[in-house]
Every structure is written in structure tokens, then in C-alpha cells.
Amino acid sequence: MTDPDRNLNSAPDNSKLKKEVSAWLSFSAVLTAVWVVISILSGELVTFWPAIPIGIWGLIIVVSRIVAKPGNDS
């Protein structure tokens, strides 16, 4: 029989990932809000330029999680 506390302690610490994703989502929301305001003020939908910085940051988060060594919190 396995010890439940052992499983909890051996699980990888995802607090850093949660913080990174939370910051990314906040950043995405702000940029999207700016884009909406610009589109409203211009009277037409402008090109969705926030996709570039949002996508780059998201890609960095994904690649950093893939490349990160197990047990390393970076």
C-alpha cells in the first residue's frame, strides 16, 4: 500500500508554472483590451497584433517546461 503523503511530496512543484501562466494570461488580457479599444476608436477591426507578443511569450513558457530538467524549478 502506498503512502498518500509520499505521492504529494514527490509531485513536481507547479507553483512557478502557475505564476508564469497567470502573468501570461494577465498580459494577454491587457493587450487584447488595448486592441479592442483601438479597434473601437478606429471604427473597424484592426489586425490582431497582440498575437505576436502573446504567442512568443506562450512559446517561451512551453519550451522552458519541455527543456527544464526534472527536479529543477526553472
Stockholm file with secondary structure:
# STOCKHOLM 1.0

chainA/1-74         MTDPDRNLNSAPDNSKLKKEVSAWLSFSAVLTAVWVVISILSGELVTFWPAIPIGIWGLIIVVSRIVAKPGNDS
#=GR chainA/1-74 SS CCCHHHHHHHSCCCHHHHHHHHHHHHHHHHHHHHHHHHHHHHTSCCCCTTHHHHHHHHHHHHHHHHHSCTTCCC
#=GC SS_cons        CCCHHHHHHHSCCCHHHHHHHHHHHHHHHHHHHHHHHHHHHHTSCCCCTTHHHHHHHHHHHHHHHHHSCTTCCC
//
